Amino acid sequence: MAVRTTLARSVAVALAACSGSAWAGQFNWSLYLTGEHADNAALTTTNPISTNVIAPGATFSYLEQGSTFQANVAGNVEYRDYSSSAFSSQTLAQINGQANWSAIPRRLDVSVQDAAGVAPVNSLASNSPGNQQQTNVLAIGPTLHFRVGEGMTGDAELKYINSYASRVDQFNSSRGAGAFRLYRDISPTDQISGNLEAEHVDFASTTAGSNYTNYAAYARYTSRLTALDIDASLGWTKIDFTQGASQNGPLARLTLGWRISPKNTLTVNGAYQYSDAAQDMLQPSNISIGGELVPLEPVTDAMDAARGGIGVGNVVISSDVFKERQIAATYTYRDELLTVSVTPSYSKLNYINSTTFDQVSKGIGFTTDYKLTQNMSISAFGEAGRTHYETITRRDKTYRYGAGFNHKFAPHWSWSATYARTIQSSNTAGQSYHANEYFLTMVYTR
């Protein structure tokens, strides 16, 4: 499947979700044109390539919370044209969407979820334009809701999942997943559930390794209070490979959301589980919790901090299953003039079949935005990270920081100017570099 076909399918899924209820929900979009200058576009140690980039693009978001149709879709599509002949032009998309149709109210739902993004082809090389590919993961299927006695409900789910990468064939797969869940409300704000899940993974490429079936059984507790949200799961997972020894171990997930005050919030996410790249991209794994649509962070609020466009993810695109241990937190302060966010994180990944990418990563980032006037603001961002690849004894230290200015000069028009600097030091030859980027963007917002 060509890259353009993948983009067309992702956009079609997004627009199909947006078209529900004849645009009865909230639909927002913007058009932008970015001019960029990079003094080391290939992120090389020596002989840097300087290039100018013209990047027109569009962002959109759609939210619908109707009684029979719910949708939450956000995306960014961009065309990038490079002045240097060393790089080919690219069309890239980042789309995250969920939609749920209540075919039979309180009885049968049909849901679809799509996640399209950009990821490195080789995660051990720098994120240069030649080391990028389009990825897409699509999940679709029905959910049957039923009642079990007094005070207990249940779900039976079936899903077809397709994963695709434009340049790494080993990622391409077809998956069938099923789940059986029982829910019980223990208070107006608290719910417990028992969950049984199974997913069979069939890879399209013979070089991808063994197909497998993933079994999971876990209990889940959710609580939604005025100031605190809790979502905790604890159970067991078994990975049964068609060729090779099976793997099993505990499953634990935790999400805490604490509204400390009207201006201060804190979220904490942690996991100890088996996963793979496709499952990682398709989070959250369940479209609904007790029939309620899971909220998504809009892509338009989570774009690359430097230029407001499409960033490159850090997921290793492969067929391999890995054991994941991760914890991350986000603290945000927000008032009428100032917004500050701080995000520390830690993760450890151990791959089952190929240990090349076994890694421990630590990082911290911050963003801040200050309103000078009602229509003008300045911003700054920074992040620092360390990654240790244990098997190949490679250590990378990466720093990225910058600042920007934004001016809304008309009801629908704004412009911004941004500077970003990236520095990486590595004990591997050819992987240390520094780069400067300058951006000038004009935006029309509906």
C-alpha positions in Angstrom: 0.0 0.0 0.0 1.5 3.4 -1.0 2.0 6.2 1.4 -0.7 8.3 -0.3 -3.2 5.5 0.0 -2.5 5.2 3.7 -3.0 9.0 4.2 -6.2 8.9 2.1 -7.5 6.1 4.3 -6.7 7.8 7.5 -8.2 11.1 6.3 -11.3 9.2 5.1 -11.8 7.6 8.5 -11.5 11.0 10.2 -13.9 12.7 7.8 -16.4 9.8 8.1 -16.4 10.3 11.8 -16.7 14.0 11.4 -19.7 13.7 9.1 -21.8 12.0 11.7 -24.9 13.8 12.8 -24.5 16.2 9.9 -21.7 18.2 11.7 -23.9 18.5 14.8 -20.8 18.6 17.0 -18.0 21.1 17.3 -15.8 21.2 14.2 -12.7 23.5 14.1 -10.0 23.8 11.4 -7.1 25.9 10.4 -4.8 26.4 7.5 -1.2 27.4 7.8 1.9 28.1 5.8 5.3 27.6 7.5 8.7 28.7 6.2 11.6 27.0 7.9 15.4 27.2 7.7 17.5 24.4 9.1 21.3 24.5 9.2 21.7 20.7 9.8 18.6 19.1 8.4 20.1 15.6 8.2 21.3 15.8 11.8 24.8 14.7 11.0 28.1 15.0 12.9 30.0 16.4 10.0 29.1 18.0 6.6 25.8 19.5 7.7 23.2 20.1 5.0 21.5 23.5 5.1 18.0 23.7 3.6 14.9 25.9 3.5 11.4 24.2 3.8 8.0 25.4 2.6 5.3 23.6 4.5 1.6 24.3 3.9 -0.8 22.3 6.1 -4.1 22.0 7.8 -5.3 21.1 11.3 -8.8 20.0 12.3 -10.7 18.7 15.3 -14.2 17.4 15.8 -16.1 16.6 19.0 -19.6 15.1 19.1 -21.2 13.8 22.3 -24.7 12.9 21.1 -27.0 10.2 22.4 -26.5 7.8 19.5 -23.2 9.1 18.0 -20.0 10.2 19.7 -16.8 11.2 18.1 -13.5 12.7 19.0 -11.2 13.3 16.0 -8.1 15.6 15.7 -5.5 15.7 13.0 -2.8 17.5 11.0 -1.9 17.1 7.3 1.2 18.7 5.9 3.2 18.9 2.7 6.9 19.6 3.0 9.0 20.9 0.1 12.8 21.1 0.6 15.2 23.5 -1.2 18.0 21.0 -0.9 18.1 18.2 -3.6 19.2 15.9 -0.8 15.6 15.5 0.4 12.5 14.5 -1.4 9.2 16.3 -0.7 6.9 14.6 1.7 3.2 14.5 2.6 2.7 13.6 6.2 -0.3 13.1 8.5 -1.0 12.9 12.2 -4.5 11.8 13.0 -6.1 10.4 16.2 -9.7 9.6 16.1 -12.5 7.7 17.9 -16.1 7.3 16.9 -18.9 5.3 18.4 -22.4 4.6 17.0 -25.1 3.2 19.2 -26.8 1.0 16.6 -29.2 -0.3 19.3 -29.3 2.1 22.2 -27.8 0.6 25.4 -27.5 -2.8 23.6 -25.2 -2.6 20.6 -22.4 -0.2 19.7 -20.1 -0.1 16.7 -16.8 1.7 17.2 -13.9 2.7 15.1 -10.5 4.1 16.2 -7.6 5.2 14.0 -4.1 6.4 14.8 -1.9 7.8 12.0 1.5 9.3 12.7 5.1 9.7 11.6 7.8 7.4 13.0 11.5 6.8 12.3 12.5 4.0 10.0 15.6 3.2 12.0 15.3 4.2 15.6 19.1 4.1 16.1 19.6 6.9 13.5 18.7 10.6 13.7 15.3 11.8 12.8 16.3 13.3 9.4 13.8 13.7 6.6 15.1 10.5 4.9 14.5 8.5 8.1 10.8 9.0 8.4 7.8 6.9 7.5 4.0 7.1 7.8 2.3 4.6 10.1 -1.4 3.8 10.7 -3.3 1.6 13.1 -7.1 1.0 12.5 -9.5 -0.8 14.9 -13.2 -1.4 14.1 -15.8 -3.7 15.6 -19.1 -4.1 17.6 -19.7 -4.2 21.3 -22.7 -5.9 22.8 -23.9 -4.6 26.2 -25.9 -6.8 28.5 -27.2 -6.9 32.1 -26.2 -9.6 34.6 -28.6 -9.7 37.5 -29.2 -6.7 39.7 -26.5 -4.0 39.7 -24.1 -5.6 37.2 -23.6 -5.0 33.5 -21.3 -6.6 30.9 -19.7 -6.1 27.5 -18.7 -8.5 24.8 -16.4 -7.0 22.2 -15.0 -8.0 18.8 -12.5 -6.0 16.8 -10.5 -6.2 13.6 -7.2 -4.3 13.9 -4.9 -3.5 11.0 -1.4 -2.0 11.4 0.7 -0.6 8.5 4.0 1.2 8.0 5.1 2.6 4.7 8.7 1.4 4.9 9.0 -1.3 7.5 7.0 -4.3 6.3 7.5 -6.3 9.5 5.1 -3.9 11.2 2.2 -4.8 8.9 -0.4 -7.1 10.5 -4.0 -8.1 10.7 -5.4 -8.8 14.2 -8.5 -10.2 15.6 -9.4 -9.2 19.2 -12.2 -10.2 21.6 -13.0 -9.2 25.1 -15.5 -10.0 27.8 -16.1 -7.5 30.6 -18.3 -7.3 33.7 -18.9 -4.0 35.5 -20.3 -3.2 38.9 -20.9 0.3 40.3 -20.0 0.4 44.0 -20.9 4.0 44.4 -22.1 6.9 42.2 -18.4 7.7 41.5 -16.7 4.3 41.7 -16.8 1.3 39.5 -15.0 -2.1 39.4 -14.7 -4.5 36.5 -13.3 -7.9 35.5 -11.8 -8.1 32.1 -10.8 -11.1 29.8 -9.1 -10.2 26.5 -7.5 -12.1 23.7 -5.8 -10.8 20.5 -4.4 -12.9 17.7 -1.7 -11.2 15.6 -1.0 -12.4 12.0 2.0 -10.6 10.3 1.9 -10.0 6.6 5.7 -10.4 6.1 7.5 -13.7 6.5 10.4 -11.9 8.0 8.4 -10.4 10.8 8.8 -13.4 13.1 6.3 -15.6 14.8 2.6 -14.8 14.9 1.2 -14.9 18.4 -1.9 -14.7 20.6 -2.0 -12.3 23.6 -4.2 -13.2 26.6 -4.9 -10.9 29.4 -7.1 -11.1 32.6 -7.3 -8.2 34.9 -9.4 -6.3 37.4 -10.0 -2.6 36.9 -11.0 0.1 39.3 -12.2 3.6 38.2 -13.1 6.5 40.5 -14.2 10.0 39.4 -14.3 12.5 42.2 -14.5 16.2 42.2 -10.7 16.7 42.5 -9.3 13.2 41.8 -9.7 10.6 39.0 -8.3 7.1 39.4 -8.0 4.4 36.8 -6.1 1.3 38.1 -5.8 -2.2 36.5 -4.1 -5.3 37.9 -3.9 -8.7 36.4 -1.8 -11.2 34.3 -0.8 -11.5 30.7 0.4 -14.5 28.6 2.0 -14.2 25.1 1.6 -17.5 23.2 3.9 -17.6 20.1 3.1 -20.1 17.3 6.9 -20.7 17.2 9.0 -20.2 20.3 8.4 -20.2 24.0 5.5 -18.4 25.5 6.0 -15.4 27.8 3.8 -14.4 30.8 3.9 -11.9 33.6 1.9 -9.4 35.6 -0.1 -6.5 34.1 -0.4 -3.2 36.0 -1.7 0.1 34.8 -2.4 3.3 36.7 -3.6 6.8 35.8 -4.2 9.5 38.4 -5.6 12.9 37.6 -5.5 15.4 40.5 -7.1 18.9 40.2 -5.1 20.4 43.0 -6.8 23.8 42.6 -8.5 25.7 39.8 -5.0 26.7 38.6 -3.0 23.5 39.3 -3.3 20.0 37.9 -1.2 16.9 38.1 -1.5 13.7 36.1 0.5 10.5 36.6 0.6 7.5 34.2 2.4 4.2 34.9 2.4 0.8 33.4 4.1 -2.6 33.8 2.9 -4.8 30.9 3.7 -6.6 27.6 3.0 -4.5 24.6 4.1 -3.9 21.0 4.3 -0.9 18.7 0.8 -1.2 17.3 -0.8 -1.5 20.7 1.3 1.5 21.9 0.0 3.7 19.1 -3.6 2.7 19.6 -3.9 3.8 23.2 -6.3 4.2 24.9 -7.2 0.5 24.1 -10.9 0.8 24.9 -13.1 3.3 23.2 -15.5 3.4 26.0 -15.6 3.0 29.8 -19.0 1.8 30.8 -20.4 3.4 27.6 -18.7 6.7 28.0 -16.3 7.9 25.2 -12.7 8.1 26.4 -11.4 11.6 26.0 -8.4 12.2 23.7 -5.8 14.9 23.9 -6.3 16.8 20.6 -3.4 16.4 18.2 -3.6 20.2 17.7 -2.8 20.6 21.4 0.1 18.1 21.3 2.1 19.1 18.3 5.8 19.6 18.0 6.6 22.4 20.5 8.8 24.2 18.0 6.9 24.7 14.8 3.3 23.7 15.5 3.5 21.0 12.8 4.0 17.2 12.7 6.6 15.7 15.0 8.4 12.3 14.7 7.4 9.8 17.3 9.9 7.7 19.2 8.2 4.2 18.9 10.4 1.5 17.5 8.5 0.3 14.4 8.8 -3.5 14.5 6.9 -6.7 15.0 8.6 -7.5 18.3 6.8 -7.7 21.7 8.4 -6.0 24.6 8.0 -5.8 28.3 7.4 -2.2 29.3 7.9 -0.5 32.6 7.1 3.2 32.5 6.0 6.1 34.6 5.4 9.7 33.5 3.8 12.8 35.2 2.6 16.2 34.0 2.2 19.1 36.3 0.4 22.2 34.8 -0.2 25.7 36.2 -2.6 27.9 34.3 -4.0 31.3 35.0 -5.2 34.2 32.9 -1.7 35.2 31.7 0.7 32.3 32.4 0.7 28.6 31.6 3.5 26.3 32.7 3.8 22.5 32.3 6.6 20.2 33.5 6.8 16.5 32.4 9.3 14.1 33.9 9.3 10.5 32.6 11.1 7.1 33.0 10.8 4.0 30.9 12.5 0.6 30.5 11.8 -1.6 27.5 13.0 -5.2 27.1 12.3 -6.9 23.8 11.4 -10.6 23.6 13.0 -11.7 20.3 15.6 -9.1 19.4 17.4 -7.3 22.3 19.0 -4.6 20.2 16.5 -2.0 21.3 16.5 -2.9 25.0 16.7 0.5 26.6 16.3 2.7 29.7 15.1 6.3 29.1 14.9 9.2 31.4 13.7 12.6 30.5 12.1 15.9 31.6 10.5 18.6 29.6 8.8 22.0 30.2 6.7 24.4 28.2 5.6 27.9 29.2 3.4 30.5 27.6 2.9 34.1 28.7 0.3 36.5 27.4 1.8 40.0 26.8 -1.6 41.3 25.7 -4.9 39.7 24.7 -3.5 39.0 21.2 0.3 38.6 21.8 2.2 35.9 23.7 5.7 34.6 24.1 6.6 31.0 24.8 9.6 28.8 25.7 10.2 25.1 25.8 12.9 22.7 26.7 13.5 19.0 27.1 16.4 16.8 28.2 16.6 13.1 27.8 19.1 10.2 28.3 18.7 6.8 26.6 20.9 3.8 27.4 20.7 0.9 24.9 21.8 -1.9 27.2 22.7 -4.7 24.7 24.7 -2.5 22.4 26.1 -0.3 25.2 25.1 2.9 23.5 24.3 6.1 25.5 22.6 9.1 24.0 22.0 12.5 25.7 19.6 14.8 23.8 18.7 18.4 24.6 16.2 20.6 22.8 15.1 24.1 23.7 13.7 27.2 22.1 11.4 30.2 22.2 8.7 31.7 20.2 6.4 34.7 19.6 2.8 34.6 18.6 0.5 37.5 17.4 -3.2 37.3 16.5 -3.6 40.4 14.4 -7.2 39.8 13.1 -10.2 37.7 14.2 -9.1 34.7 12.1 -5.4 35.4 11.4 -2.2 35.0 13.4 1.5 34.6 12.8 4.3 33.1 14.9 8.1 33.1 14.8 10.1 30.3 16.6 13.7 29.3 17.2 14.7 25.8 18.3 18.1 24.2 19.0 18.8 20.5 19.3 22.0 18.9 20.7 22.8 15.2 20.9 25.9 13.6 22.3 26.5 9.9 21.9 29.2 7.4 22.5 28.4 5.9 19.0 30.3 7.3 16.1 28.2 9.5 13.8 25.3 10.0 16.2 26.4 13.3 17.9 25.1 16.5 16.3 23.8 20.0 16.9 21.2 21.8 14.8 19.4 25.2 14.7 15.9 25.7 13.2 14.0 28.9 12.5 10.3 29.0 11.7 7.9 31.6 10.5 4.2 30.6 10.3 1.0 32.3 9.1 -2.3 30.7 10.3 -5.9 31.2 9.3 -8.3 29.7 11.9 -11.9 29.2 11.3 
